[in-house]
Amino acid sequence: MISSPDIDQALGGLQHGVDRLATVIELFALAVLLAGVIRAVFGFLREGRGSAVGAADFLALRRGLGVHILLALEILICADIMHTVVRRSYEELVVLAGVVVIRTVIAFFLNRELREAAEAAHAGSQRP
């Protein structure tokens, strides 16, 4: 029969593993965000080399960066949930709820802005 210290040790190892995995996922979200920033900076430099960056080019760069930010926010929410599952304290749950609400609101408005910008760009490209 498995004793209680064995179960506690196994659970402690599982908690440690999930916590580490969540940290790796956070680092991945950081890499996604950094990739978006690098692409936006290089795109800006490439487009603005010979002339001023046009409004359509700027919107495309902004849309690309926004997509990376949204993806990074979603990944970070997953990592926060994983951290909270293994810690299981009321305080961690309240912090998670606050963080998820803030990130979800940011993601909602950013997604709406990106959609509106894409529709405006599409409508502008169809004009004769």
C-alpha positions as CSV (number, residue, x, y, z in Angstrom):
1,M,0.0,0.0,0.0
2,I,1.2,3.5,-0.8
3,S,1.8,5.6,2.3
4,S,0.9,9.3,2.6
5,P,4.5,10.6,2.4
6,D,4.9,8.7,-0.9
7,I,1.8,10.4,-2.2
8,D,2.9,13.8,-1.0
9,Q,6.3,13.3,-2.6
10,A,4.7,12.2,-5.9
11,L,2.3,15.2,-5.8
12,G,5.2,17.5,-5.0
13,G,7.1,16.2,-8.0
14,L,4.0,16.6,-10.2
15,Q,3.4,20.2,-9.0
16,H,7.1,21.0,-9.7
17,G,6.9,19.5,-13.2
18,V,3.7,21.4,-14.1
19,D,5.1,24.6,-12.6
20,R,8.2,24.2,-14.8
21,L,6.1,23.5,-17.9
22,A,4.1,26.6,-17.2
23,T,7.3,28.6,-17.0
24,V,8.5,27.2,-20.4
25,I,5.1,28.1,-21.8
26,E,5.6,31.7,-20.5
27,L,9.0,31.8,-22.2
28,F,7.3,30.7,-25.4
29,A,4.8,33.5,-25.1
30,L,7.7,35.9,-24.7
31,A,9.3,34.5,-27.8
32,V,6.1,35.0,-29.8
33,L,5.9,38.6,-28.6
34,L,9.5,39.2,-29.4
35,A,9.1,37.7,-32.8
36,G,6.2,40.1,-33.5
37,V,8.2,43.1,-32.4
38,I,11.2,42.1,-34.5
39,R,9.0,41.6,-37.6
40,A,7.3,44.9,-37.0
41,V,10.6,46.8,-36.6
42,F,12.2,45.2,-39.7
43,G,9.0,45.7,-41.7
44,F,9.0,49.3,-40.7
45,L,12.6,49.8,-41.6
46,R,12.2,47.9,-44.9
47,E,9.0,49.8,-45.9
48,G,10.3,53.2,-44.8
49,R,13.8,53.0,-46.4
50,G,13.2,55.0,-49.5
51,S,10.1,56.9,-48.5
52,A,7.7,57.6,-45.7
53,V,5.7,54.6,-44.5
54,G,2.1,54.8,-46.0
55,A,-1.0,54.4,-44.0
56,A,-1.7,50.9,-45.5
57,D,1.8,49.7,-44.7
58,F,1.6,51.0,-41.2
59,L,-1.8,49.3,-40.7
60,A,-0.4,46.0,-42.0
61,L,2.6,46.3,-39.6
62,R,0.3,47.1,-36.7
63,R,-2.0,44.2,-37.6
64,G,0.9,41.8,-37.7
65,L,2.2,43.0,-34.3
66,G,-1.4,42.8,-32.9
67,V,-1.7,39.2,-33.9
68,H,1.5,38.3,-32.1
69,I,0.4,40.2,-29.0
70,L,-3.0,38.4,-29.0
71,L,-1.3,35.0,-29.4
72,A,1.1,35.8,-26.6
73,L,-1.8,36.9,-24.3
74,E,-3.6,33.7,-24.9
75,I,-0.5,31.6,-24.2
76,L,0.1,33.5,-21.0
77,I,-3.4,32.8,-19.8
78,C,-2.8,29.1,-20.3
79,A,0.4,29.3,-18.3
80,D,-1.3,31.3,-15.5
81,I,-4.0,28.6,-15.3
82,M,-1.3,25.9,-15.0
83,H,0.5,27.8,-12.3
84,T,-2.8,28.2,-10.3
85,V,-3.8,24.5,-10.7
86,V,-0.7,23.4,-8.9
87,R,-0.6,26.0,-6.2
88,R,-4.3,25.8,-5.3
89,S,-4.5,28.7,-2.9
90,Y,-7.4,31.1,-2.7
91,E,-5.1,34.0,-3.2
92,E,-3.6,32.5,-6.4
93,L,-7.1,31.9,-7.7
94,V,-8.1,35.6,-7.1
95,V,-4.9,36.8,-8.8
96,L,-5.5,34.5,-11.7
97,A,-9.1,35.7,-12.1
98,G,-7.9,39.3,-12.1
99,V,-5.1,38.6,-14.6
100,V,-7.4,36.6,-16.9
101,V,-10.1,39.3,-16.9
102,I,-7.5,42.0,-17.7
103,R,-5.9,40.0,-20.4
104,T,-9.2,38.9,-21.9
105,V,-10.5,42.5,-22.0
106,I,-7.2,43.6,-23.7
107,A,-7.4,40.7,-26.2
108,F,-11.1,41.5,-26.9
109,F,-10.4,45.2,-27.8
110,L,-7.2,44.5,-29.6
111,N,-9.0,41.8,-31.7
112,R,-11.9,44.2,-32.4
113,E,-9.4,46.9,-33.5
114,L,-7.5,44.5,-35.7
115,R,-10.8,43.3,-37.3
116,E,-11.9,46.9,-38.0
117,A,-8.5,47.8,-39.4
118,A,-8.6,44.7,-41.7
119,E,-12.1,45.6,-42.9
120,A,-11.0,49.2,-43.6
121,A,-7.9,48.0,-45.5
122,H,-10.0,45.6,-47.5
123,A,-12.6,48.3,-48.3
124,G,-9.9,50.7,-49.3
125,S,-8.3,48.2,-51.6
126,Q,-11.6,47.6,-53.5
127,R,-12.2,51.3,-54.3
128,P,-11.8,52.1,-58.1
